[in-house]
């Protein structure tokens, strides 16, 4: 009997693997899958750098917030008058000045500012990552996104501040805990479904705690960025996020968000709520049709997807291999992303539902890629309007702090769960959440049109 050499043994094993892959794991209705391939050292280094930046920003922000919240709780118990209402600082310089006077509320604001600029730093580091990959096209696209974000933060300080905005007094500990728990829930659902969590936070703050809508929207902006930063670190590290898709579409969402932040003072908000709710309800229909679809049918990439190299792969732990995919209908997806950014700036939400719909239904990306890339994007989209909202005094630190801490924890937990779920399960989670959000938008819009409390 001839001896089987090591080389021949490897060839036989490869043939067995190919045969098994074809007949068992890759049914005819699914796109082809490729054996799990380790990324190149440069790509691995780029993803690792971005993941470290996100994780570092999240940990630094959470640490500062915890210090500030602990000090506020101490003062609330020992010296309540020390937390008397004062005007909100509307710039980093004003926050630093209050820090010099030992104001614990300024510590919270500093922690929130660190969280708000984390997506901006992420974009700046992404430029370096694409340079390491020697990708000049996406280094240029990402630089454009950074310039758009810089424009937003530069425009914020020139806007007139709201004189009525104040730091207020610390809410009771029970209220803190309820808001924190709601943040954990919002962050977990947001991480799984690619949402920002703001659509859950805003109703809670307005309906349950009767906070002004401006403060609720400010907290929503914080929750969106916290969800994105808390979950995206794991998604980028695990190569579930398509960075090229995300950065290209961010050109649309950031410009739309800036436009929305400026239009919010004149736009008919009630009509926007109703239109957004109707669009989401209609959008749920194609998702229901293919709710059992694990992976999309193979698509023919259009010329934009080919030129921009939007195709990719992601490691699917359930299949134990790397799944290849491509994109199509890129111009329509880009237009939908501008609308998503506009809604984000107008309503103070992440518009993650619209982003996931654009990538899953229109561009035909796998649900996991759509959800994780949406999560990566929503923080950058929210950051485009965050500077404007902060300058207006709409970010109330005593409300935003428990929201941010809860959402950060929930997003990290949700990110750990997502990797072990199937695309079908994610879609079954996403569709009910989509319907609930649509109903909420219609109810809020109807209440505003009728002039009733919402």
C-alpha positions in Angstrom: 0.0 0.0 0.0 1.5 3.3 -1.0 2.5 5.7 1.8 0.5 8.9 2.0 2.8 11.8 2.2 2.1 15.0 4.2 1.5 17.0 1.0 -0.9 14.3 -0.5 -2.7 14.2 2.9 -3.3 17.9 2.8 -4.6 17.6 -0.8 -7.1 14.9 0.2 -8.2 16.9 3.3 -8.8 19.9 1.0 -10.9 17.8 -1.4 -13.0 16.5 1.5 -13.5 20.0 2.9 -14.5 21.3 -0.5 -17.0 18.5 -1.0 -18.4 19.0 2.5 -18.7 22.7 2.1 -20.6 22.4 -1.2 -23.1 19.8 -0.2 -23.7 20.7 3.5 -23.0 24.3 4.4 -23.7 26.1 1.2 -27.1 25.3 -0.1 -28.1 26.4 -3.6 -30.2 29.2 -2.3 -27.4 30.9 -0.4 -24.4 32.9 -1.6 -21.1 31.1 -1.8 -19.0 30.9 1.4 -15.3 30.9 1.6 -13.1 29.1 4.1 -12.2 31.3 7.0 -9.2 33.3 5.9 -7.1 35.4 8.3 -7.0 39.1 7.3 -3.8 40.6 6.1 -1.5 42.1 8.8 -2.2 45.6 7.6 -6.0 45.2 7.7 -5.8 43.5 11.1 -3.7 46.4 12.4 -6.1 49.0 11.0 -9.2 47.3 12.6 -7.3 46.8 15.9 -6.4 50.5 16.1 -10.0 51.7 15.5 -11.2 49.2 18.1 -8.7 50.5 20.6 -9.8 54.1 20.0 -13.4 53.2 20.5 -12.8 51.2 23.7 -10.4 53.8 25.1 -13.0 56.6 24.5 -15.7 54.6 26.1 -13.7 53.7 29.2 -12.3 57.2 29.7 -15.8 58.7 29.3 -17.4 56.2 31.7 -14.6 56.7 34.3 -15.1 60.5 34.3 -18.9 60.1 34.4 -18.7 57.8 37.4 -16.5 60.2 39.3 -18.9 63.1 38.5 -22.0 61.1 39.4 -20.5 59.9 42.7 -19.5 63.5 43.7 -23.0 64.7 42.8 -24.6 62.0 44.9 -22.3 62.9 47.8 -23.3 66.6 47.6 -26.9 65.7 47.2 -26.7 63.9 50.6 -24.5 66.4 52.4 -24.8 69.8 50.8 -27.9 70.0 48.5 -27.5 73.8 48.1 -24.1 73.2 46.4 -26.2 71.8 43.4 -28.3 74.9 43.0 -29.3 75.5 39.3 -26.8 77.4 37.2 -26.6 78.2 33.5 -25.2 75.4 31.3 -21.7 76.0 29.9 -21.8 75.9 26.1 -18.2 75.4 25.3 -15.2 73.3 26.3 -13.6 76.5 27.8 -16.6 77.1 30.0 -16.6 73.5 31.2 -12.9 73.7 32.0 -13.4 77.0 33.9 -16.1 75.3 36.1 -13.8 72.4 36.6 -11.2 74.8 38.1 -13.8 75.7 40.7 -14.4 72.1 41.6 -17.9 71.8 40.2 -18.9 68.1 40.0 -21.5 68.8 37.4 -18.7 70.1 35.1 -17.0 66.8 35.6 -20.1 65.1 34.2 -20.1 67.5 31.3 -16.5 66.7 30.6 -17.2 63.0 30.5 -20.1 63.6 28.1 -17.9 65.7 25.9 -15.3 62.9 25.8 -18.1 60.6 24.7 -19.3 63.0 22.1 -15.9 63.5 20.4 -15.1 59.7 20.5 -16.7 59.2 17.0 -14.8 62.2 15.7 -11.5 60.7 16.9 -12.6 57.4 15.4 -13.0 59.0 12.0 -9.6 60.6 12.3 -8.0 57.3 13.2 -9.8 55.6 10.4 -7.9 57.9 8.0 -4.6 56.5 9.4 -6.0 53.0 9.1 -6.8 53.4 5.4 -3.4 54.9 4.9 -1.9 51.8 6.5 -3.9 49.8 4.0 -2.6 52.1 1.2 -6.1 52.9 0.3 -6.0 56.5 -1.0 -9.6 56.6 -2.1 -11.1 55.8 1.3 -8.5 57.9 3.1 -9.9 60.8 1.0 -13.5 59.9 1.7 -12.8 59.6 5.4 -11.0 62.9 5.4 -14.2 64.5 3.8 -16.3 63.0 6.7 -13.9 64.5 9.2 -14.1 67.9 7.6 -17.9 67.7 7.8 -17.8 66.8 11.5 -15.3 69.6 12.1 -17.7 72.0 10.4 -20.5 70.9 12.7 -18.4 71.5 15.9 -17.2 74.8 14.6 -20.7 76.0 13.8 -22.0 75.0 17.3 -20.4 77.8 19.3 -21.6 80.6 17.0 -25.3 79.6 17.7 -27.2 81.6 20.3 -27.4 79.6 23.6 -30.8 79.1 25.3 -30.8 81.2 28.5 -33.3 78.9 30.2 -31.1 75.9 30.0 -29.7 75.1 33.5 -28.0 72.3 35.3 -30.9 71.9 37.6 -30.9 69.8 40.8 -30.0 66.2 41.1 -32.9 63.8 40.6 -33.6 61.3 43.4 -31.5 58.1 43.4 -34.5 56.0 42.4 -34.9 58.2 39.2 -31.2 57.8 38.5 -31.5 54.0 38.7 -34.6 53.8 36.6 -33.0 56.0 33.8 -29.9 53.8 34.1 -31.9 50.6 33.7 -33.7 52.0 30.7 -30.3 52.9 29.2 -29.1 49.3 29.7 -32.2 48.0 27.9 -31.9 50.7 25.1 -28.2 50.0 24.6 -28.7 46.2 24.4 -31.6 46.4 21.9 -29.7 49.1 20.0 -26.6 47.0 19.7 -28.5 44.0 18.4 -30.7 45.8 15.9 -28.3 48.5 14.8 -30.3 51.3 16.5 -29.3 54.2 18.6 -31.7 53.7 21.5 -32.9 57.2 21.4 -36.4 56.1 20.3 -36.7 54.3 23.6 -35.1 57.0 25.8 -37.1 60.0 24.5 -40.5 58.5 25.3 -39.3 57.5 28.8 -38.0 60.9 29.6 -41.0 62.8 28.2 -43.9 60.6 29.2 -42.7 59.1 32.5 -40.5 61.8 33.9 -42.1 64.8 32.1 -38.9 66.3 31.0 -38.8 69.0 28.3 -38.5 67.6 24.8 -35.2 69.5 24.3 -33.6 67.7 27.3 -34.9 64.4 26.1 -33.4 64.9 22.6 -30.1 65.9 24.1 -30.0 62.7 26.1 -31.0 60.8 23.0 -28.0 62.2 21.1 -25.8 61.0 24.0 -27.5 57.5 24.0 -26.9 57.2 20.2 -23.2 57.9 20.5 -22.9 55.7 23.5 -24.6 52.8 21.8 -22.4 53.2 18.7 -19.1 53.5 20.7 -19.9 50.8 23.2 -20.8 48.1 20.6 -18.7 49.2 17.6 -15.5 48.4 19.4 -16.3 44.7 19.4 -17.9 44.7 15.9 -14.8 46.3 14.4 -12.4 44.1 16.2 -14.4 41.0 15.0 -14.5 42.2 11.4 -18.3 42.3 11.3 -18.4 45.9 10.3 -17.8 47.0 6.7 -15.6 50.1 7.2 -15.7 51.1 3.5 -19.5 50.9 3.3 -19.8 52.8 6.6 -17.4 55.6 5.7 -18.8 56.1 2.2 -22.4 56.3 3.5 -21.3 58.7 6.3 -20.8 61.4 3.7 -24.5 61.4 3.2 -25.6 60.9 6.8 -23.4 63.6 8.3 -24.4 66.3 5.8 -28.0 65.3 6.3 -27.6 65.5 10.1 -26.2 69.0 10.0 -29.1 70.1 7.8 -31.6 68.5 10.2 -30.0 70.2 13.2 -30.4 73.6 11.6 -33.9 72.9 10.3 -35.2 71.7 13.6 -36.3 75.2 14.7 -38.5 75.7 11.6 -39.5 72.2 10.5 -43.0 70.9 11.3 -41.9 68.2 13.8 -45.4 66.6 14.0 -45.5 66.0 10.3 -42.0 64.5 10.4 -43.0 62.1 13.1 -46.0 60.9 11.1 -44.1 60.6 7.8 -41.3 58.7 9.5 -43.7 56.3 11.2 -45.5 55.6 7.9 -42.3 55.0 6.1 -41.1 52.5 8.7 -44.4 50.6 8.6 -44.2 50.3 4.8 -40.6 49.3 5.1 -41.5 46.4 7.4 -43.3 44.6 4.6 -40.2 43.5 2.6 -38.5 42.4 5.8 -41.5 40.2 6.7 -41.4 38.6 3.3 -37.8 37.5 3.8 -37.8 37.2 7.6 -36.6 33.6 7.4 -33.7 34.4 5.0 -30.4 33.6 6.7 -28.2 35.2 3.9 -29.3 37.3 0.9 -29.4 35.8 -2.5 -26.3 36.4 -4.6 -26.5 39.9 -6.0 -24.8 41.4 -9.1 -22.8 44.4 -7.8 -23.6 47.6 -9.6 -20.8 49.8 -11.1 -20.7 52.0 -7.9 -20.2 49.0 -5.7 -17.4 47.8 -8.0 -15.6 51.1 -8.2 -15.9 51.7 -4.4 -15.0 48.1 -3.6 -17.9 47.7 -1.2 -17.9 43.9 -1.4 -16.5 42.1 1.6 -16.6 39.1 3.9 -17.5 38.6 7.5 -16.7 35.7 9.9 -20.0 33.9 10.9 -19.5 31.9 14.1 -22.7 29.9 13.5 -21.4 28.7 10.1 -17.8 28.5 11.3 -16.5 30.2 8.1 -16.2 33.5 6.4 -19.3 34.6 4.3 -18.7 36.6 1.1 -21.2 39.3 0.1 -21.5 42.3 -2.3 -23.7 45.4 -2.6 -26.0 46.8 -5.2 -28.3 49.9 -5.7 -25.6 52.1 -4.1 -27.0 55.5 -5.3 -30.4 54.7 -3.8 -28.8 53.5 -0.6 -26.8 56.7 -0.5 -29.9 58.9 -0.9 -31.7 57.0 1.9 -28.7 57.6 4.1 -29.0 61.4 3.6 -32.7 61.1 4.6 -31.6 59.1 7.7 -29.1 61.8 8.6 -31.7 64.5 8.2 -34.2 62.7 10.5 -31.4 62.1 13.0 -30.7 65.8 13.2 -34.4 66.8 13.2 -35.7 64.2 15.8 -32.6 63.6 17.9 -32.5 59.9 17.0 -29.9 57.7 15.5 -32.1 56.7 12.5 -30.6 53.3 12.8 -33.8 51.7 11.5 -33.6 53.6 8.3 -29.9 52.8 7.9 -30.4 49.1 8.4 -33.3 49.1 6.0 -31.2 50.9 3.4 -28.4 48.3 3.7 -30.5 45.2 4.2 -33.4 45.8 1.8 -31.9 48.2 -0.8 -28.2 47.4 -0.9 -28.8 43.7 -0.1 -26.1 43.3 2.5 -26.4 40.5 5.1 -28.4 41.4 8.2 -25.4 41.1 10.5 -23.3 43.4 8.3 -26.2 45.9 8.0 -26.8 45.9 11.8 -23.1 46.3 12.8 -22.3 48.8 10.1 -25.3 50.8 11.1 -24.1 50.7 14.7 -20.7 52.0 13.5 -22.4 54.8 11.6 -25.0 56.1 14.0 -22.4 57.5 16.4 -20.7 59.5 13.6 -24.1 60.7 12.4 -25.1 61.9 15.9 -21.8 63.5 16.4 -22.5 65.7 13.3 -25.3 67.4 15.2 -24.0 66.9 18.8 -21.9 70.1 18.7 -24.9 72.1 17.7 -27.1 70.5 20.4 -24.4 71.0 23.1 -24.0 74.7 22.1 -27.8 75.2 22.5 -27.6 73.8 26.0 -29.9 70.9 25.2 -27.6 68.3 26.8 -28.7 68.1 30.5 -25.8 66.4 32.4 -27.9 65.1 35.3 -30.1 63.3 32.8 -27.6 62.4 30.1 -25.1 60.8 32.7 -27.3 57.9 33.8 -28.4 57.4 30.2 -24.8 57.3 28.9 -23.6 54.8 31.6 -26.6 52.5 31.1 -26.4 52.5 27.4 -22.7 51.9 27.4 -23.2 48.8 29.6 -26.1 47.6 27.5 -24.3 48.1 24.2 -21.3 46.1 25.4 -23.5 43.2 26.5 -25.6 43.3 23.3 -22.4 43.2 21.2 -21.3 40.0 22.9 -24.7 38.3 22.2 -25.0 39.4 18.6 -21.9 37.4 17.4 -23.7 34.1 18.5 -27.1 34.9 16.8 -28.1 34.0 13.2 -29.2 36.6 10.7 -32.7 35.2 10.8 -32.9 35.7 14.6 -31.6 39.3 14.2 -34.3 40.0 11.6 -36.9 38.6 14.0 -35.7 41.0 16.7 -35.5 43.9 14.3 -39.0 43.7 12.7 -41.0 44.0 16.0 -38.7 46.8 17.2 -39.3 48.5 13.9 -43.1 48.2 14.2 -43.0 49.5 17.8 -40.9 52.5 16.8 -43.2 53.3 13.8 -46.2 53.2 16.1 -44.5 55.4 18.6 -43.6 57.9 15.9 -47.2 58.0 14.7 -48.7 58.4 18.2 -46.2 61.3 19.0 -46.9 62.9 15.7 -50.6 62.6 16.1 -50.5 64.0 19.6 -48.5 67.0 18.4 -50.9 67.6 15.5 -53.9 67.5 17.8 -52.2 69.7 20.3 -52.4 67.1 23.1 -49.5 66.3 25.6 -47.1 63.7 24.3 
